[in-house]
Amino acid sequence: MPNTYSWRINALDTYPSRDSLTDVVYNIHWRLVATSDQIDESGNAYTASSIGTQVIAAPDADDFTAFNDLTQDIVETWLEASELDVDEIKAKLDARITEKITPTSVTKKTPW
């Protein structure tokens, strides 16, 4: 089964006032977490995450959502619609999980 992904929105940078709007979000601090359906020796799912920030387009005054009315889903939609290459991030997370499950290199302590 493929990995599942979940966004964590850590913070939002805002302009206190912009074009007669208040608390206008312009930058999203995010973390994307990939979780495998495969389990490690400790009984935990394999995971990998990536963090970053993404500047988003200025809002249209006719389609503005007040800061206190924002939801996780709204901000995720902004991220998905931005210039952020979500597919590339997911591919890199998938590769990191695959490397954890079937490592191509292992560091070992010396045998003496």
N, C-alpha and C positions, 0 to 999 in steps of 0.2 A: 504494500500500500504506500502511496506517496506521502511525503512529509506534509504536516499541516503548519500553517503560519499564523502568527498573531502579532498585531501591532501593540506596542506600548507607547503611549504619548507621554513623554516626560515633562515637557514644558512648552509653552507657546510664547514667542516674542510678539509684542504688540506695540503699535503706535498709540499713545494715549488719545490722540485726535488726528484724524486724517480725512480731508474732503468732507467735512461736517459729520463724520462718523466717529464713534467712540470705541476705544479698545479694539483697534483693527489688527488682526493677526497678519503677520507678514513672514514668520519663520516658525517652523515646527521642529522640535527636538524629538526624535523618534528612536525606537528600538524595534527591530523586526526579529522575532524568535521563530525558529523552525524546530519542530518536534517530530521525531521519528516514531513509528509504531513498533520499532524494535527496542528491546530492553537490554540493558547492560547487566553485568554480573551482580550488581547491587540491587537490581530490580527497578532501576530508573530508566525512563525513556532517554534516548540519545537526543541532545539538543545542541543548537548552535545559534548565535545571535549576532546581529550587526547593529551598530548605532550610527546616527548621523543627524544632520540638520537639513532642512529643505526650505528654501525661500519659495513662497507661493505668490501667485498673481494678486494684484490689488482687487478688492471686491467691487462688484457693481452695486451701487447704492440701491438699486431696485431689488437686488437679490442678496442683501446683507443679512447675516445672522448675528444677533447681539451676542457678545462674549458669554454672558451667563446662560444663553440658550444653546451653546455649542454642545455637541455630544461626540463621543468617540467615533461613531459612524460618520458624522459630518467631516471630522478632521481626517479620517482614513480616506474618504472620498477625495478630499483635497490632495492628499499625498498621491493617490493612484492617478489623479488627473495632472499632476505636476510633471516636470521634466525628469523626475527621479526614475532611474531604470530599475523598476521593481523586479522584473524578470531576471535581470543580471544578478541582483542581490540574492534572490531566491536560489539561483543556480549555484552561486558561491556557497551559500549555506548548505545546500544539498551536498556539495562536494566535501565540505568540512565534516558533515555527519557521516558520509560514506567513508572518509578517512578514519574516523573514530571507530566505525564498525569493522572495517577491513583495512587496517593500517598498512601503508606501503613502506614505513620506516618505524623502527622501534629503538629507543635508547635503553641500553642495558648497563648495569653497573659492572665494573671489572670483576672477573672471577677470582681474584686473589684477595 
